[in-house]
Structure formats: C-alpha cells, structure tokens
Amino acid sequence: MNLTNVHPEAKIGEHVHISPFVTIEKDVVIGDHTWIGPNASIMNGARIGKHCQIHPGAVVSGTPQDLKFEGEESLLEVGDHTIIREFCTLNRGTKANGTTKIGSHCLLMAYVHIAHDCEIGDHCVLANNATLAGHIEVGDWVTIGGMTAIHQFVKIGDHVMIGGGSLVRKDIPPYIKAAREPLSYAGVNTIGLKRRGFSAEQIHRLQDIYRLLFVHGKNYNSALELIREEVESSAEKENIIQFLEQSDRGLLKGFSTRK
C-alpha cells in the first residue's frame, strides 16, 4: 500500500528520502539528498534545495494568509542544507514580490512561522515559535530567539541576535544584539562576530559606530554624520550606513540602563 501522496509531475532529485504519509503537490522541485519526514506537506510553488531536512508535520509553501491573495502562482525557495523542524509553516509569496526566500544552512526550529514574501538570508537560526509577518527582510547569520514576533516590513541586518520573547516593531541594524521590552540596543554581538572570524579591531570599530548611534544621545541625523566623518572606512561601516539609509520603519530604541 502506498502511504505517500506524491504527484507524478513533481520534480524529485536523486537519493531523496520520502517518509510515509507525505504529500508533495505537482509544482514542486526537491533537490538531491533531501530528507522528508512523516506527515510533511510540500505544496505547489516549493523549490527545495539539496541536503535539506523537512521534519514531521511541516507545511512548506502553504497558501499565503493574506486576504489580498487571489490564487496567483508564486514560489517559496529554500536553499541547500537548511533544516526545517517539526510543524513549521512556511508560506509562499504573493503578487507583491512573487517569492518567499529562505537561504542556505539555516535552522528553523519547531513551530516557526514565516509569512508570505519574506526574505531570510544564509546561516540563520530561528528558534522555536519565532513568528515572522509578511515582507520581512532578514540578513545573513541572524539568530532570532524563541517566541519572538516580528512586525511586517521590518528589516533585520546581518549578524544580529534577538533575545527570546521579543516584540520587534522597528528595524534592527547589522552586528548588534537586541533585547528588553520595548526592544532596545543591547550592545554589539561580540561573541557571534568572534566566532565568525571578525578581528578585535573590526569589533572595536563597530562599537565606536554604535556608541555614536545609540549611546551618546545624539539625534539620528547628527549621529549618522559623525559616523561618516569620524569612523574609519570599512566594509562593515558601509553596510551599516546603507542599512540606515534604507530603513523605512525607523530603528529600535537606543541604549537603556533600565533593568
């Protein structure tokens, strides 16, 4: 007895393991050496990379939870070596962007929700029950704590770490930690950066930038001008300035001594 429901026109790569009670719809592409656990559902529009893991109960490329969605064709792309744990719900895009994107080497822990038209970078970790509304942009090497809820259209820069249980309503620039309620700057993500090979000099420059932006009490425009004039040029500096210039929702709160 066939215990799976795999559409004959789905494009399944080599050495893909499909467990019992899996559903794979017609417009699906799955890369080589991917493992799919029992009761997972891979819906139309899914584009799954190589060497991925999709654990029991996950729903990949589900229909967007958006009242403006009119059944248009759209995609959800997952990069190589990404792990999707139990009961994650990952929605495909809408006509607004067309695609929801999740990068390579990511870990999405149990019950993570990623809504339509989000873009998640590479090497990201989303802990249990992290919930992302639509149109969110997340950079590379981002860690999002469990039970965190992120407002639609928020942007999160590279190498950010967000504490568990956070409510993220504003943009978070690269290389920092964010915690407390309301969400605030909690210092440069020094441990994460050291693990990824950033030098002490690079980290010190980042601390100089964020002292000007968040600690010294400058208004936004004055702080940005001082960063441009006083901080030595680097790829990290340019990444931060570009992020600040493209922020639409405004930044999270600055440094606070409140316990």
C-alpha positions in Angstrom: 0.0 0.0 0.0 1.3 3.4 -1.0 1.4 5.6 2.1 2.5 8.8 0.4 0.8 11.2 -2.0 3.4 12.4 -4.4 2.2 14.0 -7.7 3.8 12.2 -10.7 4.9 15.5 -12.2 6.7 16.8 -9.1 10.5 17.0 -9.8 12.3 14.9 -7.2 16.1 14.8 -7.1 18.3 11.8 -6.6 18.5 10.0 -3.2 15.6 11.9 -1.7 14.1 10.1 1.2 10.3 10.5 1.4 8.7 9.1 4.6 5.2 7.7 4.9 2.1 10.0 4.8 4.0 12.8 3.0 2.1 15.0 0.5 4.0 16.5 -2.4 2.0 18.5 -4.9 2.5 19.0 -8.7 4.5 22.2 -8.9 7.3 21.2 -6.6 11.1 20.8 -7.1 13.2 19.0 -4.4 17.0 18.8 -4.6 19.2 15.7 -4.2 19.8 14.1 -0.8 16.9 15.9 0.9 15.1 14.0 3.7 11.4 14.5 4.3 9.8 13.2 7.5 6.4 11.7 8.0 3.3 13.8 7.6 5.1 16.7 6.0 3.3 18.7 3.3 5.2 20.2 0.3 2.7 22.4 -1.5 2.7 23.9 -5.0 5.4 26.5 -5.6 8.0 24.9 -3.3 11.6 24.9 -4.5 13.7 23.0 -2.1 17.5 22.8 -2.3 19.9 19.9 -1.8 20.7 18.1 1.5 17.7 19.7 3.3 15.7 18.2 6.2 12.0 18.7 6.5 10.7 17.2 9.7 7.3 15.7 10.6 4.2 18.0 10.3 6.0 20.8 8.5 3.9 22.7 5.8 6.2 24.1 3.2 4.9 26.6 0.6 1.4 26.9 2.1 -1.1 29.4 0.7 -0.4 32.9 2.0 -2.6 34.1 4.9 -3.3 37.3 3.1 -6.8 38.5 2.2 -5.3 40.2 -0.9 -4.1 36.8 -2.3 -6.1 35.8 -5.4 -4.6 32.4 -6.1 -1.8 33.7 -8.3 1.2 31.5 -9.0 4.1 32.2 -6.6 7.0 30.5 -5.0 8.8 29.5 -1.8 12.5 28.9 -2.2 14.7 27.1 0.4 18.4 26.9 0.0 20.7 24.0 0.4 21.5 22.3 3.8 18.6 24.0 5.5 16.8 22.2 8.3 13.0 22.7 8.8 11.9 21.2 12.1 8.5 19.9 13.3 5.3 21.8 12.4 6.9 24.9 10.8 4.6 26.8 8.5 6.3 28.5 5.6 4.0 30.4 3.2 4.8 31.1 -0.5 4.8 34.6 -1.9 2.1 36.8 -3.3 2.0 39.0 -6.4 3.6 41.8 -4.3 7.0 40.1 -4.5 6.2 36.7 -6.0 8.6 34.7 -3.8 9.3 33.9 -0.2 13.0 33.1 0.2 14.9 31.1 2.9 18.6 30.8 2.5 21.1 28.0 2.8 22.4 26.4 6.0 19.5 27.8 8.1 17.9 26.1 11.1 14.2 26.7 11.6 13.2 25.1 14.9 9.8 23.7 15.7 6.6 25.8 15.1 8.4 28.6 13.3 6.1 30.6 11.0 7.4 32.6 8.0 4.7 34.5 6.2 4.4 35.5 2.6 7.1 37.5 0.7 9.8 37.3 3.5 13.5 37.0 2.6 15.7 35.2 5.0 19.5 35.1 4.4 22.0 32.3 4.9 23.2 30.7 8.1 20.2 32.0 10.1 18.7 30.3 13.2 15.1 30.9 14.1 14.3 29.3 17.5 11.0 27.6 18.5 7.8 29.6 17.8 9.5 32.6 16.2 6.8 34.3 14.1 7.5 36.5 11.1 4.7 38.5 9.4 4.8 39.3 5.7 7.5 41.2 3.7 10.2 40.9 6.4 13.9 41.0 5.3 16.5 39.2 7.4 20.2 39.3 6.6 22.8 36.6 6.9 24.0 34.9 10.2 20.9 36.2 12.2 19.7 34.5 15.3 16.1 35.0 16.4 15.2 33.8 19.9 12.2 31.7 20.6 8.7 33.2 20.9 9.8 36.3 19.1 7.2 38.1 17.0 8.3 40.4 14.1 6.0 43.1 12.6 5.5 43.1 8.8 8.0 45.0 6.6 10.7 45.0 9.3 14.3 44.8 8.2 17.0 43.0 10.2 20.7 43.4 9.3 23.5 40.8 9.1 24.9 39.1 12.3 22.0 40.3 14.6 21.0 38.4 17.7 17.5 39.0 19.0 16.6 37.8 22.6 13.8 35.3 23.1 10.3 36.6 23.6 10.9 39.9 21.8 8.4 42.1 20.0 10.1 43.5 17.0 8.4 46.6 15.6 11.3 48.5 14.2 14.3 47.8 12.0 17.5 46.3 13.6 20.8 47.4 12.0 23.7 44.9 11.5 26.1 43.4 14.0 24.1 44.1 17.2 22.2 42.4 20.0 18.6 43.4 20.6 16.6 42.6 23.8 14.4 44.1 26.6 10.9 45.4 26.3 10.4 47.7 24.4 13.1 46.2 22.2 16.4 48.1 22.6 20.0 48.1 21.6 21.9 45.7 23.9 25.4 46.0 22.6 27.4 44.7 19.6 27.1 40.9 19.0 30.8 40.4 20.0 30.6 36.6 20.7 28.9 35.9 17.5 31.3 38.0 15.5 34.3 36.4 17.1 33.0 33.0 16.2 32.7 34.1 12.6 36.3 35.4 12.4 35.9 39.1 13.0 39.0 40.7 14.4 39.2 42.7 17.7 39.9 45.8 15.5 36.7 45.2 13.4 34.6 44.7 16.6 36.0 47.9 18.2 35.1 49.9 15.1 31.6 48.6 15.3 31.4 49.5 19.0 32.5 53.1 18.1 29.8 53.3 15.5 27.0 52.1 17.8 28.1 54.4 20.7 27.6 57.3 18.3 24.2 56.0 17.2 22.7 54.6 20.4 24.7 55.6 23.5 25.8 59.2 23.3 22.3 60.6 23.0 22.8 62.2 19.5 19.8 62.6 17.2 19.7 60.3 14.2 21.0 62.7 11.6 23.8 64.0 13.8 24.9 60.5 14.7 24.9 59.4 11.0 27.0 62.5 10.1 29.5 61.7 12.8 29.7 58.1 11.7 30.5 59.2 8.2 33.2 61.7 9.3 34.9 60.1 12.3 34.8 56.3 11.9 37.5 54.7 9.7 36.2 53.3 6.4 35.4 49.6 6.3 33.0 47.2 4.7 31.1 47.0 8.0 30.7 50.8 8.2 29.4 50.9 4.6 27.0 48.0 5.3 25.6 49.9 8.4 25.2 53.2 6.6 23.4 51.6 3.6 21.1 49.8 6.1 20.3 53.1 7.9 19.6 54.9 4.7 17.2 52.2 3.5 15.3 51.8 6.8 11.6 52.6 6.4 10.2 51.8 9.8 12.8 53.5 11.9 15.3 51.9 14.3 14.8 50.1 17.6 15.4 52.1 20.8 18.8 53.1 21.9 20.8 52.1 25.0 18.9 51.9 28.2 20.1 51.3 31.8 16.6 50.2 32.9 16.7 46.7 34.4 
